Amino acid sequence: MVTHRGNTPPPPPWPPIFLLLLISSPLQARP
């Protein structure tokens, strides 16, 4: 279902690794 009527395609789903990094970032920042 690809319609080119000026409708921008939905952004690709973020990979789980990105979420893991975001969650791991603050965890590792803590001493």
C-alpha positions as CSV (number, residue, x, y, z in Angstrom):
1,M,0.0,0.0,0.0
2,V,2.2,2.8,-1.2
3,T,0.4,6.0,-2.1
4,H,2.4,9.0,-3.4
5,R,-0.2,11.7,-2.7
6,G,2.1,14.1,-0.8
7,N,1.7,11.8,2.2
8,T,5.1,11.3,3.9
9,P,5.8,7.7,4.7
10,P,5.8,6.8,8.4
11,P,9.2,6.8,10.1
12,P,10.8,3.4,10.4
13,P,10.4,1.7,13.8
14,W,13.3,2.4,16.1
15,P,15.5,-0.7,16.7
16,P,15.5,-2.2,20.2
17,I,19.2,-1.5,20.4
18,F,18.5,2.2,20.3
19,L,16.1,1.9,23.2
20,L,18.6,-0.3,25.1
21,L,21.3,2.4,24.6
22,L,19.0,5.1,25.8
23,I,18.1,3.2,28.9
24,S,21.7,2.0,29.4
25,S,23.1,5.5,29.0
26,P,21.7,6.9,32.3
27,L,22.4,3.7,34.1
28,Q,26.1,3.7,33.2
29,A,26.3,7.5,33.9
30,R,25.6,6.8,37.5
31,P,28.7,6.0,39.6
